Amino acid sequence: MLPTCHSANPLNPVTAAIFWRSKADRLLKVDLEMPILDGNDQMTGSYASTSEPVVSKMRNGIILNEGLPVASDLNIDLCPDHFRFKLELDSNLNSVAIQIETVDNPGGSEYDDDPDKITLEYSSQESAWVTPSMLLVSDHVDDDYPPEINVGEDDEDEDRTHLIQLGGKLKVSEIEINGSGIPVALEYAVSEKKQVYINVVILKYSDGTPVISEDEVNLHIKIAKERYAQVGTGLKFNVILRDSPEGVDLSDGGIGENLSDEMVALFDAYGTAETDDIYVFYVPYNAEGNNLHGYAFAGFGENPGVYANNIIMDSVKTDHSQSGPPGVFAPARFTLGHEIGHLLTNRAHFGDQYAESASNVEKLTNIMAPAGVGSSVDIPRGNKRFTIDQEIWIHSSNLVTNP
Ligand SMILES: [Zn+2]
């Protein structure tokens, strides 16, 4: 029966739900915001709306004790890469919350972070409801960061760290007002600012056995991608297995070092010659056994000439199944990202050949620190794995391209 007058004609619940679903995105003003920075990378205290959140490693907001980070030290508010959501809704609402998740990660569903509900507080100063500061992170160490310091427990409501990869999306999937959920689908792509193409060659012994398993190399690649996601740089790998070329004999244990004849034969056969891409060779380093896990023939320093942009990875020392302590973050697994970093920053070691005045924490956690200083230590409370300077160098390298 049709209504016969203009009296209130309340929608039935189903119709109301459909109405809200169709209108919610337009009726609700949802802003993703990031801190406005000054020319020195310092936060100004103000926020600006953005559609491009970034992946980060916690930086700033670290409490030190005798030069080392302490347990309750991580303050997302102080990290310039944080984001928050702001909703312009009436101050007299009882409660406002949003549900956020990450989706469509190219690294696979392992990186798709489950939905978490985040409660907003009303800010009378801003006349809006705002979330706490939150961070997009690229690995499970940061994502699982212990909850005792107010960053929320992973995959629980109020979690303030969210796992993502470059190419994935941060998504608001629901807005809850006074306890009633309204489904929405607001997506914010986290894009690559730069790309690098990297060829990986795994040599085979004469009997056809690869010198290292592809699974192990893929783990190195995964960890390297997670590091470079933190500086907006997508690493594009192409992995192939090849026989040892003429002039390379692995039966004597390795291929020597410092542009040995065997190394030159290897680079001449399969490698790069001052081109704009990178070649990585997994090969037993040398029979004598130095301590190097890898070596990058970078443009600085030893003048590698036409052999620049080749990287040697020791297939024995970087193979977790053969060496190093157990666990995903065994030292050798950061070597690939470290060696690539030598080429992209075109510099030697952080805290040694440059940034000599860096703090202990920075030295302990920077991926370009010299071996033995802690470049292998992955701790979420550390500084960003790359500094801003390193990020700028990487982005201006002639080995990177625009997407
Ligand atoms: Zn190095």
Boltz pocket constraint, residues with backbone or C-beta under 6 A from the ligand:
constraints:
  - pocket:
      binder: B
      contacts: [[A, 338], [A, 342], [A, 348], [A, 349], [A, 368], [A, 369], [A, 370], [A, 371]]
      max_distance: 6.0
